[in-house]
């Protein structure tokens, strides 16, 4: 909402307070002022001048030589505007004037003739092009004849005005009007409010002789009022009204349209003016639209309607989409002489539906959607009739033709002073409560400390006790609320075990050199099904698509973090960042329904992507590229940190390299995968060799036991043995390692594979696996016999389970 301070001054006396000071006071009482702008940059020495003479420049066909009376003197000014003429009153920048952009006006000679000043257009005075009336868009601005020669043109054009931009929350729809803001400012400054003149002088003819109202959908339209105004003379609206509309961001059109827009902003009540002669009927019928019915709106677009749209008709054809936009078939034009004025209350949900379906967001629909003040609907129509009579020469017919089933009752809210103080921690007295209610213009009854408040219909956001607590607090002043410390036993805040574990995992990834990313949870339909871990795929029937996506690139909820993570990697690789390691901890969204009817489940996962060089030491001429074992080492180190035992099994996963991919399991439970992207996927993302991991954090958190533990540094020596075993090439080293650990017992502390060999001196189809075994007992020194006994048990176990023989 844009609030013109000069306009606001018509309702409340703000005194000498500056725009900045007023903005601070409004913000401190609950409505944020997001910014302050001025209608135009500051100018000086610009006055109203009267063009006494206007003739062609002797040396230029497109210039005019004017004699302009500016009050104290007559200036000779050369003007090139096509609409300049004798007898006009214009804005004159006298010599020494400064216009927006620090443009200084000096005496000059144009084609050999002296010019003392400048006759200005609105654009030259700082008004944006889009707000300049069409008739003066290509020339100078002409004042009405009643302005005084020599008076300050800047104030007459409202160029000294400041505009407050209010950031309104949905509940404060009352502040979508100048009167609503005036009530707010009057309460803040404790000054009276001056209400607009709604008195209408009516002629003898009655409106119901010219129009009849029939509402078939009273649930959606509980009030519809029709006013008839004859003998209208369409022309420019008064200068002050045009100024206020421009300040509010609305371009002036003509007096009839401007008056409806002015009252909309003043009262927060949308109105619509029909050309009575074009309306085509004496009957107004408000009904639901028929499916497939069409109409052409004021923007010359044909609209196809549905049965949940509310329309205004003449009994035969649609003339307006209720609360959203009028029809082109009854638009007010320069030839209009009789206006049929609509003032109505439309159901917010119905207006919202029509506005959304047709992509039409207007000042009217915005207010109807949030709910207008029931008490101002008819009054706004009377206010518009008053202005039409005064500024459009209209004759208002007696009465308003209406259907009225509108509830205008005021809600009752009860409060007590003690309860207010309990909530706020204050010591507000009964008299202070009375004063606050007076400032708010709320009527009430009082019995000692108990108040029963009748909430005005303009404040539809106040319905319960807590709403009144907020009203009392903000007018009392948030700065006046006391500082209090919690009483009794208190406990410092902290993280839950899961929150701490999540942070520890992030810290681990960053400690090994990965950088965190936060990517969109929404992706394309194709990417949503790419690189999905097998355990996720078996739970998710189909990706969840949005019914109204922002774009095709963000239309579907992800089943894997990796596609968008790889997109970030590709983006940076394309910008010459070759060595990258990213990770993300985030959620994927799983639904087991073909047609999603309920909220999808959110599963927490940790994913990573690494490409380029992992280690570079130029001085030592050492370089290591990322490979499968780098990624596996990161994941292994993570599980070592978490004290969890995992198993890696070679597997095929869609989108992954068939020979360089492994599934990760805890026991028999599949929790993710690691490996290299399939070459075709790498090509699609324009990447070189890239390795990824994707892990189920929900299950990891579930099985993790967060019990602190430690091991003493061993006081006794360890001993090591190497063992090289010949096995079939299909046998996995991990399976042999597990057998060695089981057979060796507690004496074996570490097992490490340090060599794999195939080739000469080995049979075809065989390979040699070499392990280093570390023996240690923290309580004593082991004997050679104990180590040998364990060693022999290992040989027997691997021979029995894997047909392994000791390599000679």
PyMOL commands that set and color helices and strands:
alter all, ss='L'
color gray80, all
select helices_A, chain A and resi 5-8+19-28+129-131+134-136+153-156+173-176+178-189+207-209+239-247+255-267+276-279+328-330+348-358+363-370+374-391+417-424+430-439+465-476+478-480+497-511+525-528+534-537+552-554+562-573+628-642+679-684+697-703+733-747+784-802
alter helices_A, ss='H'
color red, helices_A
select strands_A, chain A and resi 2-4+32-38+44-57+60-69+74-79+89-99+103-104+108-110+113-115+118-119+142-143+162-167+202-206+212-215+223-230+271-275+283-288+294-296+302-304+310-313+318-321+325-326+339-345+395-398+401-404+411-416+443-447+450-455+515-516+522-523+556-557+580-590+601-611+613-617+622-625+647-650+656-666+669-677+690-696+719-728+748-757+766-775+805-806
alter strands_A, ss='S'
color yellow, strands_A
deselect
rebuild
show_as cartoon
